[in-house]
Amino acid sequence: MSTILTKDNTMLPCFSSFPPVNNTNTSRPLVLAAAAEATGAGLSPVLTWSAVGVIVAAFGILLVVLFRRRDTRAKTLTPGYDAAGSALVLLNRLATKTAVTGVTTELDELPDLVSLLAIADGRSPKIGFGVIVAEINDYLANAFPQDHTAQIAADPGLGDAYNALARNQGITLQAARTAITIVQRRIEKLTGK
């Protein structure tokens, strides 16, 4: 049986199989005591403020990178966004009438907007400009020919075909308007407009 020396120099019996620890030996401190002292001491104020400065600088750099990325994305998407807005205004005007090739003046403006939207789709294919282009092209394909009234007068059986064509115009027009709204919302979410 061994003994342990306490702070007031009294000896206590030790029933452990491990060798006794003598705390009075100051030349070789215990590992646990050294760890407790290091934990209790804390960091110096210079190190603490330096660490805070590094964290703030890193956060600032991250914000700059994120804002630059958003600004670059906005510059890339703005022409397509504007073309989609112009196409929506034009399609809203066309919703009140039947599209007739050579007669409906708004149909002449649509190919220019389709080409701008196709360019925007080439720059940003994941946004969905291609869906708008496809829907507007379908709408243009369903336009009535200029002489449709003469054709119906000559063959009254064509009336059903032109009614189906008018329905397809309405369906593709609404699909194009919906696609434009979805793309514009997606761009607004990405750019913070």
MARTORLO-759910 format. One record per residue: residue in three letters; x, y, z of N, C-alpha, C in turn; residue number from 1. Coordinates in Angstrom, 2 decimals, always signed. Atoms other than C-alpha are relative to their C-alpha. Example, Ala and Ser with C-alpha at 12.3 -4.5 7.8 and 13.67 -1.06 7.14 Angstrom:
// MARTORLO-759910
ala:+0.89:-1.19:+0.00:+12.30:-4.50:+7.80:+0.90:+1.20:+0.00:1
ser:-0.82:-1.19:-0.06:+13.67:-1.06:+7.14:-0.77:+1.09:+0.73:2
//
This chain:
// MARTORLO-759910
met:+0.84:-1.15:+0.00:+0.00:+0.00:+0.00:+0.90:+1.23:+0.00:1
ser:-0.79:-1.22:+0.08:+1.32:+3.44:-0.87:-0.78:+1.15:+0.60:2
thr:+0.66:-1.16:-0.58:+0.53:+6.88:+0.40:+0.06:+1.17:-0.97:3
ile:+0.07:-1.21:+0.82:-0.43:+10.20:-1.17:+0.20:+1.18:+0.93:4
leu:-0.28:-1.20:-0.77:+0.87:+13.51:+0.11:-0.97:+1.09:-0.44:5
thr:+0.97:-1.06:+0.32:-1.81:+16.24:+0.27:+0.66:+1.35:+0.15:6
lys:-0.54:-1.35:-0.05:-1.39:+20.03:+0.24:+0.46:+0.39:+1.40:7
asp:-0.41:-0.36:-1.37:-1.20:+20.30:+4.00:+1.01:-1.00:+0.55:8
asn:-1.06:+0.93:-0.34:+1.54:+17.64:+4.04:-0.45:-1.15:+0.90:9
thr:+0.45:+1.19:-0.71:-0.60:+14.88:+5.50:+0.05:-1.17:-0.97:10
met:-0.13:+1.18:+0.84:-0.23:+11.36:+4.26:-1.28:-0.80:+0.08:11
leu:+1.21:+0.81:+0.08:-3.26:+9.44:+3.03:+0.35:-1.33:-0.66:12
pro:-0.29:+1.29:+0.64:-3.29:+5.75:+2.16:-0.61:-0.04:-1.40:13
cys:+0.45:+0.14:+1.39:-3.68:+4.93:-1.54:-0.21:-1.47:-0.27:14
phe:+0.32:+1.40:+0.24:-5.40:+1.67:-2.45:+0.01:-0.33:-1.49:15
ser:-0.02:+0.19:+1.45:-4.89:+2.01:-6.17:+1.21:-0.83:-0.39:16
ser:-1.13:+0.77:+0.49:-2.67:-0.25:-8.20:+0.96:+0.89:-0.78:17
phe:-0.87:-0.93:+0.69:-1.23:+2.82:-9.94:+0.95:+0.64:+0.99:18
pro:-0.96:-0.64:-0.92:+1.83:+4.53:-8.50:-0.55:+1.33:+0.49:19
pro:+0.52:-1.25:-0.55:+1.17:+7.52:-6.25:+0.52:+1.20:-0.78:20
val:-0.36:-1.24:+0.67:+1.28:+11.03:-7.66:+0.39:+1.00:+1.07:21
asn:-0.49:-0.96:-0.97:+3.30:+13.58:-5.78:-0.16:+1.40:-0.61:22
asn:+0.28:-1.32:+0.55:+1.92:+17.10:-6.42:+0.99:+1.06:+0.44:23
thr:-0.94:-1.01:-0.48:+4.76:+18.84:-4.64:+1.19:+0.15:-0.92:24
asn:-1.11:-0.09:+0.94:+7.22:+18.19:-7.45:-0.33:+1.06:-1.05:25
thr:+0.29:-1.10:+0.90:+7.20:+21.52:-9.31:+0.88:-0.02:-1.24:26
ser:-0.88:+0.02:+1.16:+9.97:+20.66:-11.72:-0.65:-0.72:-1.19:27
arg:+0.66:+0.73:+1.08:+7.73:+18.31:-13.71:-1.51:+0.03:+0.25:28
pro:+1.45:-0.07:-0.28:+4.06:+19.41:-13.73:-0.75:-1.10:-0.73:29
leu:+0.85:+1.02:+0.60:+1.34:+16.96:-14.54:-0.61:+0.51:-1.30:30
val:+0.58:-0.37:+1.29:-0.13:+16.97:-18.01:-1.38:+0.61:+0.21:31
leu:+1.34:-0.53:-0.25:-3.64:+17.54:-16.68:+0.05:+1.38:+0.63:32
ala:-0.12:-1.31:-0.62:-2.52:+20.43:-14.52:+0.43:+1.04:-1.02:33
ala:-0.44:-0.93:+1.05:-0.75:+22.03:-17.49:-1.16:+0.32:-0.93:34
ala:+1.14:-0.25:+0.87:-3.86:+21.61:-19.63:-1.02:+0.90:+0.68:35
ala:+0.94:-0.84:-0.74:-6.04:+23.13:-16.92:+0.49:+1.44:+0.05:36
glu:-0.55:-1.36:-0.03:-3.69:+26.11:-16.64:-0.13:+0.68:-1.35:37
ala:+0.08:-0.60:+1.34:-3.65:+26.65:-20.41:-1.43:+0.36:-0.34:38
thr:+1.41:-0.30:+0.26:-7.43:+26.49:-20.62:-0.45:+1.18:+0.82:39
gly:+0.42:-1.11:-0.86:-7.89:+28.88:-17.76:+0.61:+1.32:-0.41:40
ala:-0.69:-1.24:+0.36:-5.43:+31.40:-19.15:-0.72:+0.72:-1.13:41
gly:+0.69:-0.61:+1.12:-7.44:+32.02:-22.40:+0.98:+0.55:-1.02:42
leu:-0.82:-0.60:+1.04:-6.20:+33.78:-25.50:+0.31:+1.44:+0.36:43
ser:-0.34:-1.40:-0.26:-4.47:+37.09:-25.42:-0.95:+0.88:-0.81:44
pro:+0.91:-0.90:+0.72:-6.55:+40.11:-26.51:+0.45:+0.28:-1.43:45
val:-0.49:-0.25:+1.36:-4.32:+40.68:-29.54:-0.40:-1.15:-0.93:46
leu:+0.38:+1.14:+0.82:-4.94:+37.15:-30.81:-1.50:-0.04:-0.23:47
thr:+1.45:+0.01:+0.13:-8.66:+37.43:-30.16:-0.46:+1.01:-1.04:48
trp:+0.41:-1.03:+0.95:-9.03:+40.70:-32.08:+0.55:-0.29:-1.39:49
ser:-0.53:+0.40:+1.31:-6.81:+39.37:-34.86:-0.90:-1.04:-0.64:50
ala:+0.91:+1.03:+0.52:-9.06:+36.34:-35.22:-1.32:+0.61:-0.46:51
val:+1.24:-0.68:+0.38:-12.14:+38.57:-35.28:+0.21:+0.77:-1.31:52
gly:-0.31:-0.75:+1.23:-10.49:+40.75:-37.94:+0.08:-0.91:-1.21:53
val:-0.11:+0.95:+1.10:-9.69:+37.73:-40.10:-1.38:-0.50:-0.40:54
ile:+1.35:+0.48:+0.29:-13.28:+36.46:-39.83:-0.80:+1.07:-0.72:55
val:+0.74:-1.10:+0.64:-14.74:+39.87:-40.71:+0.51:+0.22:-1.42:56
ala:-0.57:-0.18:+1.34:-12.35:+40.22:-43.68:-0.45:-1.12:-0.93:57
ala:+0.44:+1.13:+0.82:-13.25:+36.74:-44.95:-1.48:+0.14:-0.36:58
phe:+1.43:-0.21:+0.25:-16.96:+37.52:-44.62:-0.20:+1.12:-1.02:59
gly:+0.08:-1.11:+0.96:-16.46:+40.81:-46.49:+0.37:-0.43:-1.40:60
ile:-0.42:+0.51:+1.31:-14.62:+39.07:-49.33:-1.08:-0.89:-0.59:61
leu:+1.07:+0.86:+0.47:-17.39:+36.49:-49.55:-1.18:+0.82:-0.52:62
leu:+1.09:-0.87:+0.46:-20.02:+39.23:-49.81:+0.33:+0.67:-1.33:63
val:-0.41:-0.64:+1.26:-18.05:+41.01:-52.54:-0.10:-0.99:-1.15:64
val:+0.05:+1.01:+1.05:-17.75:+37.79:-54.53:-1.45:-0.31:-0.37:65
leu:+1.41:+0.31:+0.27:-21.47:+37.02:-54.17:-0.69:+1.14:-0.74:66
phe:+0.63:-1.14:+0.67:-22.54:+40.54:-55.18:+0.52:+0.17:-1.41:67
arg:-0.54:-0.09:+1.36:-20.20:+40.56:-58.18:-0.61:-1.07:-0.89:68
arg:+0.61:+1.08:+0.77:-21.57:+37.22:-59.30:-1.44:+0.34:-0.36:69
arg:+1.38:-0.39:+0.26:-25.13:+38.50:-58.95:-0.07:+1.12:-1.04:70
asp:-0.02:-1.09:+0.97:-24.28:+41.69:-60.89:+0.34:-0.51:-1.39:71
thr:-0.35:+0.58:+1.30:-22.64:+39.69:-63.67:-1.17:-0.77:-0.57:72
arg:+1.17:+0.76:+0.44:-25.65:+37.39:-63.84:-1.11:+0.94:-0.45:73
ala:+1.03:-0.98:+0.38:-27.97:+40.42:-63.96:+0.31:+0.62:-1.35:74
lys:-0.37:-0.58:+1.30:-26.01:+41.94:-66.86:-0.25:-1.00:-1.13:75
thr:+0.21:+1.02:+1.02:-26.25:+38.65:-68.74:-1.48:-0.23:-0.27:76
leu:+1.41:+0.34:+0.14:-29.97:+38.11:-68.11:-0.91:+1.18:-0.33:77
thr:+0.87:-1.17:+0.21:-31.28:+41.68:-68.47:-0.51:+0.12:-1.43:78
pro:+0.56:-0.11:+1.35:-31.53:+41.72:-72.30:-1.12:-1.01:-0.27:79
gly:+1.04:+1.02:+0.16:-33.51:+38.47:-72.27:-1.25:+0.33:+0.80:80
tyr:+1.12:-0.40:-0.85:-35.67:+39.73:-69.42:-0.82:+1.10:-0.68:81
asp:+0.68:-1.10:+0.68:-36.47:+42.91:-71.35:-0.73:-0.48:-1.25:82
ala:+0.64:+0.54:+1.19:-37.21:+41.00:-74.57:-1.23:-0.82:+0.37:83
ala:+1.15:+0.78:-0.46:-39.51:+38.64:-72.66:-1.13:+0.92:+0.44:84
gly:+1.02:-0.96:-0.40:-41.31:+41.64:-71.17:-0.68:+0.64:-1.20:85
ser:+0.58:-0.56:+1.22:-41.80:+43.19:-74.61:-0.88:-1.01:-0.70:86
ala:+0.80:+1.05:+0.62:-43.04:+39.87:-75.97:-1.31:-0.21:+0.77:87
leu:+1.21:+0.16:-0.79:-45.51:+39.60:-73.09:-1.00:+1.11:-0.29:88
val:+0.88:-1.12:+0.32:-46.91:+43.06:-73.81:-0.63:-0.23:-1.38:89
leu:+0.49:+0.25:+1.35:-47.23:+42.16:-77.49:-1.01:-1.14:-0.03:90
leu:+0.93:+1.13:-0.04:-48.88:+38.81:-76.75:-1.30:+0.37:+0.71:91
asn:+1.23:-0.46:-0.65:-51.33:+40.52:-74.40:-0.87:+0.78:-0.98:92
arg:+0.76:-0.70:+1.04:-52.34:+42.79:-77.31:-0.60:-0.98:-0.99:93
leu:+0.48:+0.98:+0.96:-52.65:+39.78:-79.61:-1.11:-0.89:+0.57:94
ala:+1.02:+0.85:-0.62:-54.90:+37.98:-77.10:-1.41:+0.49:-0.29:95
thr:+1.33:-0.55:+0.25:-57.77:+40.25:-78.05:-0.46:-0.17:-1.45:96
lys:+0.36:+0.13:+1.41:-57.75:+39.39:-81.79:+0.56:-1.28:-0.58:97
thr:-0.50:+1.17:+0.72:-57.20:+36.60:-84.23:+1.22:+0.42:-0.82:98
ala:-1.23:-0.32:+0.72:-53.71:+36.57:-85.71:-0.13:-0.44:-1.45:99
val:+0.09:+0.25:+1.43:-53.80:+36.85:-89.48:+1.30:+0.47:-0.64:100
thr:-1.27:-0.33:+0.65:-50.59:+36.78:-91.53:-0.20:+1.17:-0.97:101
gly:+0.05:-1.15:+0.89:-49.97:+40.11:-93.25:-1.01:+1.05:+0.39:102
val:+1.03:-0.95:-0.41:-52.91:+41.81:-91.54:+0.25:+0.48:+1.42:103
thr:-0.23:-0.34:-1.40:-52.17:+41.71:-87.80:+1.42:+0.57:+0.12:104
thr:-1.30:-0.68:+0.01:-49.36:+44.24:-87.36:+0.93:-0.50:+1.08:105
glu:-0.85:+0.48:-1.09:-48.11:+42.78:-84.08:+0.80:-1.24:-0.39:106
leu:-0.72:+1.21:+0.43:-47.09:+39.58:-85.88:+1.34:+0.35:-0.63:107
asp:-1.27:-0.40:+0.61:-44.36:+41.53:-87.70:+1.07:+0.28:+1.04:108
glu:-0.96:-0.31:-1.07:-42.73:+42.48:-84.37:+0.49:-1.26:+0.72:109
leu:-0.35:+1.21:-0.75:-42.69:+38.95:-82.93:+1.30:-0.67:-0.47:110
pro:-1.26:+0.67:+0.39:-39.83:+37.50:-85.08:+1.25:+0.68:+0.57:111
asp:-1.16:-0.69:-0.59:-37.44:+40.19:-83.82:+0.16:-0.36:+1.48:112
leu:-0.06:+0.37:-1.42:-38.34:+39.41:-80.21:+0.41:-1.46:+0.17:113
val:-0.38:+1.41:-0.05:-38.01:+35.68:-80.91:+1.50:-0.14:-0.18:114
ser:-1.45:+0.10:+0.20:-34.47:+36.22:-82.21:+0.75:+0.51:+1.24:115
leu:-0.64:-0.48:-1.24:-33.57:+38.26:-79.08:-0.11:-1.06:+1.10:116
leu:+0.18:+1.05:-1.00:-35.01:+35.50:-76.90:+0.87:-1.22:-0.31:117
ala:-0.88:+1.12:+0.38:-33.06:+32.87:-78.87:+1.45:+0.30:+0.38:118
ile:-1.35:-0.39:-0.42:-29.85:+34.83:-78.24:+0.14:-0.15:+1.52:119
ala:-0.02:+0.14:-1.46:-30.73:+34.98:-74.53:+0.04:-1.46:+0.41:120
asp:-0.03:+1.43:-0.29:-31.33:+31.23:-74.60:+1.39:-0.58:-0.23:121
gly:-1.38:+0.45:+0.23:-27.86:+30.73:-76.08:+0.93:+0.39:+1.12:122
arg:-0.84:-0.45:-1.12:-26.33:+32.73:-73.22:-0.32:-0.75:+1.28:123
ser:+0.44:+0.62:-1.26:-28.38:+31.14:-70.45:-1.04:-1.08:-0.30:124
pro:+0.97:+1.03:+0.41:-29.95:+27.86:-71.58:-0.82:-0.59:+1.15:125
lys:+0.73:+0.60:-1.13:-31.01:+26.79:-68.08:-1.15:+0.86:+0.49:126
ile:+1.03:-0.92:-0.50:-33.28:+29.81:-67.55:-1.37:-0.35:-0.58:127
gly:+1.27:+0.39:+0.60:-35.99:+28.68:-70.00:-0.46:+0.90:-1.14:128
phe:+0.36:-0.84:+1.14:-35.88:+31.20:-72.83:-0.41:-0.85:-1.20:129
gly:+0.31:+0.88:+1.12:-36.03:+28.28:-75.27:-1.47:-0.42:-0.03:130
val:+1.42:+0.35:-0.08:-39.53:+27.36:-74.06:-0.84:+1.15:-0.57:131
ile:+0.73:-1.17:+0.52:-40.71:+30.91:-74.81:+0.12:+0.04:-1.52:132
val:-0.23:-0.02:+1.45:-39.16:+30.75:-78.30:-0.87:-1.06:-0.68:133
ala:+0.80:+1.08:+0.60:-40.86:+27.41:-79.02:-1.49:+0.33:+0.01:134
glu:+1.43:-0.32:-0.10:-44.27:+28.61:-77.83:-0.38:+1.14:-0.95:135
ile:+0.30:-1.10:+0.92:-44.11:+31.87:-79.81:+0.07:-0.49:-1.45:136
asn:-0.07:+0.55:+1.35:-43.00:+29.96:-82.93:-1.24:-0.85:-0.32:137
asp:+1.24:+0.75:+0.20:-45.98:+27.61:-82.46:-1.17:+0.95:-0.24:138
tyr:+1.06:-0.99:+0.18:-48.22:+30.64:-82.15:+0.06:+0.59:-1.42:139
leu:-0.14:-0.55:+1.35:-46.82:+32.11:-85.37:-0.38:-1.02:-1.07:140
ala:+0.36:+1.06:+0.95:-47.33:+28.76:-87.12:-1.51:-0.16:-0.11:141
asn:+1.46:+0.12:+0.00:-51.03:+28.90:-86.20:-0.71:+1.26:-0.47:142
ala:+0.64:-1.22:+0.51:-51.65:+32.31:-87.76:-0.83:-0.34:-1.23:143
phe:+0.87:+0.21:+1.16:-54.48:+32.45:-90.27:+0.66:+0.57:-1.25:144
pro:-0.49:-0.62:+1.24:-53.57:+33.02:-93.92:-0.82:+1.25:-0.31:145
gln:+0.65:-1.29:+0.27:-54.47:+36.43:-95.30:-1.34:-0.18:-0.72:146
asp:+1.24:+0.19:+0.76:-57.16:+35.05:-97.61:-0.92:-1.05:+0.62:147
his:+0.80:+1.05:-0.65:-58.85:+32.82:-95.03:-1.50:+0.21:-0.18:148
thr:+1.44:-0.23:+0.18:-62.27:+34.49:-95.46:-0.45:-0.46:-1.38:149
ala:+0.35:+0.45:+1.35:-62.24:+33.81:-99.22:+0.01:-1.52:-0.06:150
gln:-0.07:+1.46:+0.00:-61.22:+30.20:-98.56:-1.22:-0.60:+0.69:151
ile:+1.18:+0.51:-0.70:-64.06:+29.70:-96.08:-1.25:+0.21:-0.85:152
ala:+1.16:-0.25:+0.87:-66.54:+31.30:-98.51:-0.04:-1.02:-1.13:153
ala:-0.04:+0.97:+1.10:-65.37:+28.94:-101.27:-0.29:-1.41:+0.49:154
asp:+0.21:+1.35:-0.54:-65.40:+25.84:-99.04:-0.42:+0.12:+1.45:155
pro:+0.47:-0.14:-1.39:-67.60:+26.07:-95.91:+0.52:-1.09:+0.93:156
gly:-0.55:+1.08:-0.83:-66.06:+22.80:-94.67:+1.30:+0.40:+0.68:157
leu:-1.24:-0.48:-0.62:-62.85:+24.71:-93.87:-0.24:+0.76:+1.30:158
gly:+0.33:-0.74:-1.23:-64.66:+26.54:-91.05:+0.46:-0.74:+1.24:159
asp:-0.44:+0.79:-1.16:-63.97:+23.68:-88.63:+1.52:+0.01:+0.13:160
ala:-1.46:-0.03:-0.05:-60.29:+23.67:-89.58:+0.50:+1.34:+0.53:161
tyr:-0.42:-1.31:-0.49:-60.02:+27.40:-88.95:-0.41:+0.21:+1.47:162
asn:+0.35:-0.05:-1.43:-61.86:+27.03:-85.64:+1.06:-0.72:+0.83:163
ala:-1.07:+0.73:-0.70:-59.26:+24.43:-84.60:+1.28:+0.83:+0.00:164
leu:-1.18:-0.86:+0.08:-56.52:+26.81:-85.77:-0.11:+1.15:+1.00:165
ala:+0.21:-1.08:-0.97:-58.03:+29.61:-83.67:+0.18:-0.51:+1.43:166
arg:-0.21:+0.59:-1.34:-58.13:+27.29:-80.63:+1.48:-0.19:+0.27:167
asn:-1.45:+0.20:-0.17:-54.47:+26.38:-81.18:+0.71:+1.33:+0.22:168
gln:-0.58:-1.33:-0.23:-53.65:+30.09:-81.39:-0.16:+0.39:+1.47:169
gly:+0.26:-0.36:-1.39:-55.27:+30.65:-78.01:+0.82:-0.82:+0.98:170
ile:-0.75:+0.89:-0.89:-53.57:+27.64:-76.43:+1.48:+0.37:+0.00:171
thr:-1.42:-0.33:+0.06:-50.09:+28.52:-77.68:+0.28:+1.40:+0.52:172
leu:-0.17:-1.35:-0.53:-50.59:+32.19:-76.83:+0.05:-0.03:+1.53:173
gln:+0.01:+0.10:-1.46:-51.46:+31.31:-73.23:+1.24:-0.74:+0.51:174
ala:-1.21:+0.74:-0.41:-48.58:+28.82:-73.03:+1.22:+0.92:-0.07:175
ala:-1.13:-0.93:+0.11:-46.14:+31.51:-74.23:-0.04:+1.03:+1.11:176
arg:+0.12:-0.99:-1.09:-47.48:+34.04:-71.71:+0.39:-0.63:+1.34:177
thr:-0.36:+0.69:-1.24:-47.13:+31.48:-68.91:+1.50:-0.23:+0.08:178
ala:-1.45:+0.24:+0.03:-43.57:+30.59:-69.98:+0.76:+1.30:+0.28:179
ile:-0.66:-1.30:-0.25:-42.64:+34.29:-70.00:-0.07:+0.36:+1.47:180
thr:+0.16:-0.31:-1.43:-44.02:+34.77:-66.50:+0.93:-0.85:+0.86:181
ile:-0.87:+0.89:-0.77:-42.10:+31.75:-65.19:+1.46:+0.43:-0.14:182
val:-1.39:-0.40:+0.23:-38.83:+32.89:-66.78:+0.30:+1.32:+0.70:183
gln:-0.23:-1.29:-0.67:-39.22:+36.45:-65.49:+0.09:-0.16:+1.51:184
arg:-0.10:+0.24:-1.45:-39.85:+35.21:-61.95:+1.32:-0.66:+0.36:185
arg:-1.29:+0.67:-0.26:-36.80:+32.95:-62.17:+1.14:+1.01:-0.06:186
ile:-1.05:-1.01:+0.12:-34.65:+35.88:-63.33:-0.05:+0.96:+1.18:187
glu:+0.12:-0.90:-1.15:-36.01:+38.13:-60.59:+0.55:-0.64:+1.26:188
lys:-0.53:+0.70:-1.18:-35.15:+35.50:-58.01:+1.53:-0.07:-0.04:189
leu:-1.45:+0.12:+0.12:-31.60:+35.09:-59.37:+0.71:+1.33:+0.13:190
thr:-0.69:-1.30:+0.04:-30.83:+38.79:-59.76:-0.46:+0.94:+1.08:191
gly:+0.49:-0.89:-1.07:-32.83:+40.30:-56.90:-0.70:+1.24:-0.54:192
lys:+0.70:-1.16:+0.58:-34.83:+42.59:-59.21:-1.25:+0.30:+0.77:193
//
